[in-house]
Amino acid sequence: MPTYIFKCPACGVGFERILRLAEYDSPQQCPECAAVAERQICAPAVRGDYPPYECPVTGRIIEGRRAHEENLKRHGCRVLEPGETSEASRRLRAEDAALEASLDATTESLLASMPTRKLEQLSAELQAGADITIERK
């Protein structure tokens, strides 16, 4: 629906209204003083085209809105909602923190169940420069 700009001749307040075309000629009241406002002439809003970007799936350069929409459809993707990326990042950080906590608890449990001799041997190996890596599978 089109957005129209109005200005009140009585108090000078400017405001916008979104109106259906059928409501184009209906008088609009000023939100401040309730006088009938005058419609102003203004430039239409124009959507710009998308700047070129590299498709994260194929690495191909995508140029323009139509190519963007076709690329999303081709790969079964959709446009992200506002805040969706930050929410996904927050959720991933929370899952990683939970995994780290679980790994710490498991490690402590295993160390607590080891015989003293094995703990001393592990400690000596670590002090001698042994390297430990955790591998996710």
Secondary structure by P-SEA (a helix, b strand, c coil): cbbbbbbbccccccccccccccccccbbbbcccccbbbbbbbbcbbbbccccccccccccccccaaaaaaaaaaacbbbbccaaaaaaaaaaaaaaaaaaaaaaaaaaaaaaaccaaaaaaaaaaaaabbbbbbbcc
